[in-house]
Amino acid sequence: MAGNLVEDQLKRLPHSPGVYLMRDARGTIIYVGKATSLHNRVRSYFQSAQQLTPKVQRMVSQIADIDFYVATSEQEALIMELNFIKQYHPRYNVHLKDDKTFPYLKVAVNEDWPRVVVTRRYEQDGGRYFGPFASARSVKQTLRVIQRLFPFRVCSKDINGKAPRPCLEHYLGHCLAPCAGWTDRQEYAQVIKEVILFLEGKQERVLRELRMRMNRASGELDYERAALLRDQIQSIQDVIEGEKVAAVIRGEEDVIAFVQDVDQAYVQVLFIRSSKLTGRESFLLQGTREEEPREIMTSFVKQYYSSCPQIPPLLLLQYPVEDKPVIKDWLKSRRGAGVDIRVPRRGVKKKLIEIAAENARQGLDQLKIRELAAPKETDGALAELARELSLKRPPLRIEAYDISNIQGSSAVGSLVVFEKGKPKPAHYRRFKIKTVAGANDYAMLEEVLRRRFKRTQKVEAEGADTWAIVPDLVLIDGGKGQLNAALAVLGEMKSDVPAVGLAKENEEIFLPRRKEPLVLPKTSPALQLLQRVRDEAHRFAISYFSSLHRRQAFTSALDTIPGIGPRRKSALLRQFGSVQKIRDASVEELMAATGMSSEQAGKIKEYL
């Protein structure tokens, strides 16, 4: 229940738009929000608790004081909300990690001889800013690329054109040497213009202008300059070639998707400029536990674009945002032109969202690997595992098993190995199920474990091998049924290796001879390590299953084509690898496969 002070404050809230600040008993701001009507929005927190999420219930129980600021419009309230979140970083708000220190690339067009530099301060000083970038590493990498393509200065010297000689950057081709008077303002301004166009994603326009200058230099018999421009054109074309994406994209847009994990969300932004994918950045949002996807997307869009100097005319989002009309008006005021916001459901734009989401998933996986690779955290997780699972020692080598199939077809098993908390891909193994018919995951798991531990017994007798390394812990992807199947095989093999099961639904850990599962906090390093190992086993099984399933589908499709025997099927499989690629191939490309005639290639096109 709200205290007397809060009750009195609730009665006096105006019906105006504005921003409200929730404080705890120590006066610390724990939440900042905006409202169309402060009276209605703030009072809604103190209605029936059943209508609130657990996170909001916890927050409300800590509110001891409420402050508010009246705004003249919803857009003004949104700006005030963003400023307060950046200033106070309230505990219950979703916020960009270290958002105030993100780096930018600045083209100092307000200077006589503009520089291109990395900065962490975004100011209204007349310069052109590009970013924000997720890290100093990514912005420096971009700077290195454009410095290789365009000869501009990065130094902070006073330029008077009287230096006795230029520095090394000029001789490396990175600067036109205005300090020594070796260029004029017009030529240098042209280079800066090309840098800005390139960073805006307008590489084709840059190439057109460079080709015109190259042809002009050639016509004036300035072959040395024409050769330099030719090399610059080739370098830019090489960079553009590396930016192609397997989708037909149009115009200028940002594509945003994320993957959520416990109390954080990993966000991926793809930048589409001039119908090309010109870059991407990843960001980490904190405080996302129990938040709905649309709330997470709204928080990111507001915080990211509050400090982003380059806003495209279209945002493609994985999930819709709240207060869409208000956000569109705010983005329009920042960009100076309209900004459309869409959540694509089909077609090429949906494909771009899927690409961004997959990049986010991969990025989060890599982040987890880096975190788990930290010795202190890994040692703590292994020690906690030993304690919680009653093991004799920390499990330095963990083997995880998973089964993948569709109603028993193309059934496969996977074994992945983690040593000292790190994946050991060289010791991963795949198993094609041989003895089990139909969809029987327990029997398939028994087959995989039996084959694995029989190999252990064999190599122990005959000589050293990776199969001889006995794990400290066996992890099964599944619950009590899967664990019991594994324990039966380990007993049959007379192995005393401890085994546990990790069920996905509630992340419960099943242990031998224990009726109730062990439930660790979601923040537990031990649980997070087990999740990482289990997920890797699942990924490895799925990748093998998909490969096998595609190959079988490919082979069965070829079986219907007259005159295509085993040798030619094998050649086609090596050459193309998938049904889709064989369908997309031309007759000439099919003929390039070993032993293929024009008649046979024509038949394949006809049948597929």
TAGIPE-V890946 format. One record per backbone hydrogen bond with DSSP energy under -0.5 kcal/mol. NH is the residue of the N-H (numbers start at 1). CO is the residue of the C=O. E is the energy in kcal/mol with one decimal. If there is no record, write none. Layout:
# TAGIPE-V890946
{{NH	CO	E} {NH	CO	E}}
This chain:
# TAGIPE-V890946
{{7	3	-2.5} {8	4	-2.3} {9	5	-2.2} {10	6	-2.5} {11	7	-1.4} {12	8	-1.0} {12	9	-0.5} {13	10	-0.8} {18	35	-2.1} {19	69	-2.5} {20	33	-2.6} {21	67	-3.3} {22	31	-2.8} {23	65	-2.8} {24	28	-2.0} {27	24	-2.0} {30	22	-2.8} {30	28	-0.6} {31	22	-1.2} {33	20	-2.2} {35	18	-2.3} {38	16	-2.5} {39	14	-1.9} {41	37	-2.6} {42	38	-2.0} {43	39	-1.2} {44	40	-1.2} {45	41	-0.5} {45	42	-1.2} {46	43	-1.5} {47	44	-1.1} {51	48	-1.2} {52	49	-1.7} {57	53	-2.5} {58	54	-2.2} {59	55	-2.0} {60	56	-2.9} {61	57	-1.9} {62	58	-0.6} {62	59	-1.5} {63	59	-0.6} {63	60	-1.2} {64	23	-3.2} {65	23	-1.5} {67	21	-2.6} {69	19	-2.9} {71	17	-2.9} {77	73	-1.9} {78	74	-2.3} {79	75	-1.9} {80	76	-2.3} {81	77	-2.5} {82	78	-2.2} {83	79	-2.1} {84	80	-2.3} {85	81	-2.4} {86	82	-2.3} {87	83	-2.0} {88	84	-2.9} {89	85	-2.3} {92	30	-2.6} {93	90	-1.2} {95	286	-1.9} {97	284	-2.7} {99	96	-1.4} {101	98	-1.7} {102	99	-1.1} {104	119	-3.4} {105	130	-2.8} {106	104	-0.6} {106	117	-3.2} {107	128	-3.2} {108	106	-0.7} {108	115	-2.5} {109	107	-2.4} {111	108	-1.9} {114	111	-0.5} {114	112	-0.5} {116	153	-1.1} {117	106	-2.5} {119	104	-2.3} {122	120	-0.6} {123	121	-0.8} {125	123	-1.7} {128	107	-2.7} {129	127	-0.6} {130	105	-2.3} {132	103	-0.5} {133	103	-2.8} {139	135	-1.7} {140	136	-2.3} {141	137	-1.9} {142	138	-1.8} {143	139	-2.1} {144	140	-2.3} {145	141	-1.8} {146	142	-2.3} {147	143	-2.2} {148	144	-1.6} {149	145	-1.1} {150	146	-2.7} {152	150	-1.3} {152	174	-0.8} {153	114	-0.5} {159	157	-0.5} {160	158	-0.7} {163	179	-2.5} {170	167	-1.0} {171	167	-0.9} {172	168	-1.6} {173	170	-1.6} {174	169	-2.8} {175	169	-0.6} {176	151	-0.7} {180	177	-0.8} {181	178	-1.2} {182	177	-2.1} {188	184	-2.3} {189	185	-2.7} {190	186	-1.6} {191	187	-1.5} {192	188	-2.1} {193	189	-2.3} {194	190	-2.0} {195	191	-2.1} {196	192	-2.3} {197	193	-2.3} {198	194	-2.3} {199	195	-2.5} {200	196	-1.7} {201	198	-1.5} {202	197	-2.9} {203	201	-0.8} {206	202	-1.6} {207	203	-2.7} {208	204	-2.2} {209	205	-2.1} {210	206	-2.5} {211	207	-2.6} {212	208	-2.0} {213	209	-2.1} {214	210	-2.5} {215	211	-2.6} {216	212	-2.1} {217	213	-2.5} {218	214	-2.4} {219	215	-2.5} {220	216	-1.6} {221	218	-1.6} {222	217	-2.9} {223	221	-1.4} {226	222	-2.1} {227	223	-2.2} {228	224	-1.8} {229	225	-2.4} {230	226	-2.3} {231	227	-2.3} {232	228	-2.0} {233	229	-2.5} {234	230	-2.1} {235	231	-2.1} {236	232	-2.2} {237	233	-2.3} {238	234	-2.0} {239	235	-1.9} {240	236	-2.6} {241	237	-2.3} {242	238	-1.4} {243	240	-1.7} {244	241	-1.0} {247	245	-2.5} {249	247	-0.8} {253	272	-2.0} {254	314	-1.9} {255	270	-2.5} {256	254	-0.5} {256	316	-2.9} {257	268	-2.0} {259	266	-1.8} {261	264	-3.2} {264	261	-2.0} {265	285	-2.3} {266	259	-2.6} {267	265	-0.6} {267	283	-3.2} {268	257	-3.2} {269	281	-2.8} {270	255	-2.8} {271	279	-2.8} {272	253	-3.0} {272	270	-0.7} {273	271	-0.6} {273	276	-2.6} {275	251	-2.4} {276	273	-1.0} {277	243	-0.6} {278	271	-2.6} {278	276	-0.9} {279	271	-0.8} {281	269	-2.0} {283	267	-2.4} {285	265	-3.0} {285	283	-0.5} {286	95	-2.5} {287	263	-2.1} {288	263	-1.1} {291	288	-2.3} {295	292	-0.6} {296	292	-2.1} {297	293	-2.7} {298	294	-2.2} {299	295	-2.3} {300	296	-2.3} {301	297	-2.6} {302	298	-2.3} {303	299	-2.2} {304	300	-3.3} {305	301	-1.9} {306	302	-0.7} {307	304	-1.2} {309	307	-0.6} {310	131	-0.6} {311	309	-0.6} {312	310	-0.5} {315	340	-2.6} {316	254	-3.0} {317	315	-0.6} {317	342	-3.1} {318	256	-1.6} {324	321	-0.5} {327	323	-2.5} {328	324	-2.7} {329	325	-2.1} {330	326	-2.3} {331	327	-2.9} {332	328	-2.3} {333	329	-2.0} {334	330	-1.6} {335	331	-2.7} {336	332	-2.7} {340	313	-3.0} {342	315	-2.7} {350	346	-0.8} {351	347	-1.7} {352	348	-2.0} {353	349	-1.7} {354	350	-2.1} {355	351	-2.2} {356	352	-2.4} {357	353	-2.7} {358	354	-2.5} {359	355	-2.3} {360	356	-2.1} {361	357	-2.4} {362	358	-2.6} {363	359	-2.6} {364	360	-2.5} {365	361	-2.2} {366	362	-2.3} {367	363	-2.2} {368	364	-2.4} {369	365	-2.2} {370	366	-2.4} {371	367	-2.4} {372	368	-3.0} {373	369	-1.8} {374	370	-0.6} {374	371	-1.0} {378	374	-2.7} {379	375	-2.8} {380	376	-1.9} {381	377	-2.3} {382	378	-2.6} {383	379	-2.4} {384	380	-2.3} {385	381	-2.3} {386	382	-2.3} {387	383	-2.0} {388	384	-3.1} {389	385	-2.6} {390	387	-0.6} {391	386	-2.2} {396	394	-1.7} {398	396	-0.5} {398	418	-2.8} {399	473	-2.6} {400	416	-2.3} {401	475	-2.2} {402	414	-1.4} {404	412	-2.5} {406	409	-1.4} {407	405	-0.5} {409	406	-2.1} {411	408	-0.8} {412	404	-2.3} {413	431	-2.9} {414	402	-2.5} {415	429	-2.5} {416	400	-2.1} {418	398	-2.5} {419	422	-2.8} {420	396	-3.5} {422	419	-1.7} {424	417	-2.9} {427	424	-2.3} {428	425	-1.6} {429	415	-2.5} {431	413	-2.6} {433	411	-1.8} {433	431	-0.6} {437	435	-0.5} {440	438	-1.3} {444	440	-2.3} {445	441	-2.6} {446	442	-2.3} {447	443	-2.2} {448	444	-2.2} {449	445	-2.5} {450	446	-2.5} {451	447	-2.5} {452	448	-2.4} {453	449	-2.6} {454	450	-1.8} {455	451	-1.5} {456	452	-1.3} {457	453	-1.8} {458	454	-2.2} {459	455	-2.7} {460	456	-1.8} {461	457	-1.1} {462	458	-1.9} {463	459	-2.7} {468	465	-1.5} {469	466	-1.3} {470	468	-0.6} {472	397	-2.4} {473	397	-1.2} {474	498	-2.5} {475	399	-3.3} {475	473	-0.5} {476	500	-2.6} {477	401	-1.9} {478	476	-1.2} {478	502	-1.0} {483	479	-2.3} {484	480	-2.6} {485	481	-1.8} {486	482	-2.0} {487	483	-2.7} {488	484	-2.0} {489	485	-1.5} {490	486	-2.4} {491	487	-2.4} {492	488	-2.1} {493	489	-2.3} {494	491	-1.2} {495	490	-3.0} {500	474	-2.3} {501	510	-2.2} {502	476	-2.5} {503	501	-0.5} {503	508	-2.3} {507	503	-0.8} {508	503	-0.6} {509	518	-2.9} {510	501	-3.0} {510	508	-0.6} {512	499	-0.6} {514	511	-1.1} {518	509	-3.4} {520	518	-0.6} {524	521	-2.1} {528	524	-2.4} {529	525	-2.0} {530	526	-2.2} {531	527	-2.8} {532	528	-2.1} {533	529	-2.3} {534	530	-3.0} {535	531	-3.0} {536	532	-1.8} {537	533	-2.0} {538	534	-2.2} {539	535	-2.6} {540	536	-2.5} {541	537	-2.2} {542	538	-2.6} {543	539	-2.4} {544	540	-1.7} {545	541	-2.7} {546	542	-2.9} {547	543	-1.9} {548	544	-2.6} {549	545	-3.1} {550	546	-2.6} {551	547	-2.0} {552	548	-2.4} {553	549	-2.4} {554	550	-2.6} {555	551	-2.6} {556	552	-2.8} {557	553	-1.9} {558	554	-1.7} {559	555	-1.6} {560	556	-0.5} {560	557	-0.9} {561	558	-1.8} {562	560	-0.6} {564	561	-1.5} {565	563	-0.8} {569	565	-2.4} {570	566	-2.3} {571	567	-2.0} {572	568	-2.6} {573	569	-2.4} {574	570	-2.2} {575	571	-2.2} {576	572	-2.8} {577	572	-0.8} {582	578	-1.9} {583	579	-2.3} {584	580	-2.1} {585	581	-1.2} {590	586	-2.3} {591	587	-2.3} {592	588	-0.8} {593	590	-1.5} {596	593	-1.6} {601	597	-2.5} {602	598	-2.1} {603	599	-1.9} {604	600	-2.2} {605	601	-2.1} {606	602	-2.1} {607	603	-2.7} {608	604	-2.5}}
